[in-house]
Amino acid sequence: MWKLTAGKVHVTDVTNASRTMLFDIHRGAWDDELLALLRVPRSMLPEVRSSSEVYAEASADLGLPGVPIAGIAGDQQAALFGQLCFEPGSAKTTYGTGCFLLMNTGEAPIASKNRLVSTVAWQRGGRTEYALEGSVFMGGAVVQWLRDGLGILERSADVSRLAASVPDSGDVFLVPAFAGLGAPHWDSYARGVLIGMTRGTTAAHVARAAEESIAYQVADLLDAMQADAGRALPELRVDGGATADELLMQFQADILGVPVVRPDSTEVTALGAAYLAGLAVGVYKSPAALGELRGKGKTFEPRMSRDRAAHLRARWKKALDRARDWAERDAP
């Protein structure tokens, strides 16, 4: 829910966040009630158009006269389209500074009961499709912290080699709540925890715990999405720079217990926007035809036993609980 206090809109329930940015995703139109409440004239807002149609042509000043501009999407929605997640229940994760997981929910938006966000995935041909979305604050940023904060890496790319030099994390867990916890936990008072260390803990164990923390956070998000959608995920499609780290991708598959599919090109955000534009101008006949363009990529199959994965998830949850509600709420 939201309320107006001292001229500000306060969101108290993220499941209704679809109305806090002035746009009503259910009606596909600007929200009259919020516009009136915030005194925003409708004339100030742009026309709402679909994700795949010809909007205009590029300027001749750019040397591209007559080239149509025909695809528009948010970065994560474009990545979802670029991953060809057209069926309800299909999902992708983008691994960047943070991690962003979206699941296609079809033509009916799902009101999350697990503190996720319902959003428009795309609209084309008069049909609107929706998605559930969740974000992890600290993905690749955890590796940057190892490099810049702790100084145990010279380059971010070195993390996989260092982490792979030990067989496991030695029961060390890192909860990278450096800026609180994002979805599905939403704890702004949580803080980072590095726990389980002994005299035998090395920089390699810390690096491994840092890598694994990314996979655990994605797994928490996916649990929430599967509960909201009422369906199990057959596979997770992945993209982003961190997917080059095969240790991370294998551990992600092991913890989830489903295949992790990495495309041959990880720049699927740009690819998704190009697909939307190509469909609008007839370069591609249909979304089904896009599947013929998809390369083989690489699939990481789960290798870990389900008992072992459950044990590690339980240990992660215990560490997560230690990180919660640490910052002082009334600190001077």
N, C-alpha and C positions, 0 to 999 in steps of 0.2 A: 504494500500500500504506500501511498505518498500523502504528504500533507504540506500545507504552506505555513511556515513559521518565520516571522521577521523577514518576509520577502524571499525566502529560500525554499526550494522543494527538497524534502527529505525522503529518501527511499528507505522503507523499513522491511520490504519484502522483495528480494531479487527476482522472484518468480513473476512479478508484475512489472519488471523493469522495461517491458516492451513499450510502455507509454511514457517513460521519463525523458525521452529525447524528442518529444513533440509528435512522433509518428506512431500511429496505431497500426501494428502489424496485422491485426485481425481484419480490419477494414481496408487496409492498403491505402490509407489516407492520413493527412495531418489531423491531429486530435483537437477537435473544436474546444473541448473543455479545458485542456491544458493551454491552448493558445489564448483563450479568454483569461485564464488564471494568471498567466505570465505576461499578459498584455502584448502578445506578439501578433502583429497584423499578418493575416494570411498572405497578403500581397508581397511580403518580404521573403516568402519561402518559394523555392523552385517548384516547377511542375514535377509530379512524380511520374517517372517513366519506367518501362521494363528494363531488365538487365541486358536484353539482346534485341536491338532494333537500331535503325540508322537515325542518329540524333542530329548530325550535321556533317559538314565536310571540313577537312583540314584546310588551314589558310594557305593561300598561294605564297604568302610571305615565308612559309616554312619549306617551300620547294616541293610541296605535296598537293598540288591542286587537284581537287576532285576525289581525294582519298577519303572514304567514309569513316566517320567515327561511329562505331556500332556496338561496342561492348562496354558495359560499366558494372563493376562489382567491388565490394569491399575485399580487402586482401585475403581474409580467411574464407570468405564465400567463394572467391575466385579459385583458391587452392582446392576447396571441396569439389568445385566443378572440374578443375584440371585433373583431379584424381579420379574423375568419372564416378563419383559417388552419387549415382542417380537413383539407386534403390533405397527405400526406407530401411534403416538399420545399418547402412554402410557408413563408414566413418574414416576420418583422417586426422592425423596429428602433425602439426608443423612445429619443428624443433628449431627455435631461434634463441634470442636472449631469454624469452619466456617460451612456454609451450601452449599451443592452442588446439583444442580438440573440438571438432564439429561432427555431428551425426545427422544425416538426412532423416527427417521424420515424415516426409511425404507432404500431402496437401493439407494436413491438419496440424496446427501448432500444438505442442504438448506443454501444458502448464507444469513446470518442474516441481516435484515434491522434495528434491534433493539439492536445492539451492544453485541450480544452473539457470542459464538464460535461454529463453525461446527467441528465435530471430528468424528473419526472412533469409532463406538460402539464395533464391533467385526467382525471378519472374520472367517467363518467356511464353509467347504464344497464348497469352491470356490465362496462363496457369501459374499459380504461385506455389512454390514449395518452401518448406520450413526446415529449420535445423535446431538442435540443441547445441549450446556452446558453453565451453568452460575454459578457463585460462589458468595456467601455472605461472606465477610471477618469476620464479628463478629456474630457468632451464640452462641454456648456455652461459648465463650470467654466473652460475656456480663455478664453471671452469675459469671464467675471467677472475673470479675471486681467488682461486687457487694460484693463478698467475700473478695478479697484481696485489692481492691482499696478503697471501701467505708466502709468495715468492718461491713456491716449490716447482714451478714450471717456467721455462723460458718462453715457450710458445704454447698457445692453447692446443695446437695439434699434438703436442707431446703427451696429453693426458691419457690417451688410450694405451700408449706404450707403457707408461708408468703404472697405470691401473692393471694392465695385463701381466705385470711382473710378479704379481701375487695371485694365488688361486681363488681368493675371495677377499672380502673386506675384513676378515678376522673378527666378525661380530661388531664391527664399528659401523655406526649409522650417523649420517649427517642429515639433519633437517634444515634446509636452507631458507628458513623463515626470516631472511634478513630485512624484508619489508612487510612482515606479516605473512599470512597464508591466504592464497586465493581460493578459487573454487576447488572442491565443494565445501571447504572448511570456513572460509571467510572469517578469519581471526586476525584483526589488525594489531592485536596485542601479543601475538606469538612472536618469538625471536629464535634465531638460529641456535641449534644444539648439535654438538659433536660429542657423541656418547659411546661408551663401550671400550674406550682406550685402555691399554695395559702397557707395561714396560716394553713389550714387543711390538707395539704399534709403530709403523713407519709411515713415511710420506706416501708410499705406494698404497697402503691401506686407506689413508685419507682420500687419495685420489679416486680409489675404487668406490669408496662410500659416496663420494660426491657424484660420480657417474650414475651409480645406482639410485641415488635420490631422485634423479630426473625421471627414471622409469617408475619408481614407486608413486610419484605424484601423478603421472599420467594414468597409472593403474587406478588410483583413487578416483580420478575424474571418470574413467571408463566405467567403474562400478556404479557410480551415480547415474550415468547416462543409460546404462543397461537397465537399471531399476526403473527409471522414468519411462523408457521406451517399451519396457516389458518384453524385450527380446535380447538374445545373446548375440554377441558380435562374431561373425565368421572369420574375419581377419581385420587387421588394422593397417591402413595405408599411411605411409609416412613420407615426409618431405622436409626440406630445410637443411641448413649446413651441417647440423650435428648428426644427420643420418649417415654421413661418411664414416662415423665411428662405429665400426662393426661390433665391438665389444658391447657398446650401449644397445645397439639394435638387437643383438642376441639376447642380452639380459632382459630387454623389454618383452621379447617373445616368450622367454622363460617364465617371467612373472605373470604375464597375462594368460598364458596357456593357449594362445592363438597365433597363427602365422602373422608376422610383420612383413609387409610388402613394400619394398623401396623401388620406385620407378627408375628407369635408366637416366632420366633427367629430374633433378630435384627442384628445378625452378618452375614448379607447377602453378604458382600464383600468376605469373605472366602467361603461362600456357592456358590457364582457365579463362583469363580475359580474352586471349586470342581465339579460343574456341567459341566464346559467346559472340564475338564479333564475326567470326567466320560463318556461324550459323545464320546470323542476321542477313548476311549478304550472299548466301548461297554457296560459299566455298565448301561447306560441309552440308550434306543432305539432312542429317538428323543426328541427335546425340548418340544413337546406336552406332553410327558410322565412325564415331571418334574412337571406339574401341579398337578398330583396325590400325590406328596410328600408334597405339600404346606398345612400347618396347617390352622386352622381357623383364628388365630390371633384376632384382634379387629378392628372394623370399627367405626369411629367417624362420625356421621351424622351431617350435618349443623343444627343448632337450631336457629340461629340469623336471623332476617328478613333481606331481601336484602336492604331495605331502611336504616336500622341501620348499616349494613356492609358498604354501600356506604358512609354514613356519617363519619364513622370512617376512611375509606380509604382517604377521602378528608382531614380530620384533620391530618392524617399521612403525606400526601403530603405537607400540609402547613408547618408542622414541618421540613420535609425533605428540603424544599426550604430554610428554615432559616439556615440549616447546610451547605449549599453549598458554595463553594468558600470562605471559612473563612480564611484559612492559608495565610500568606503573601507570595507572590510569589518571592519577592526579599529581603526576610528578611536576615539580616547579619548573 
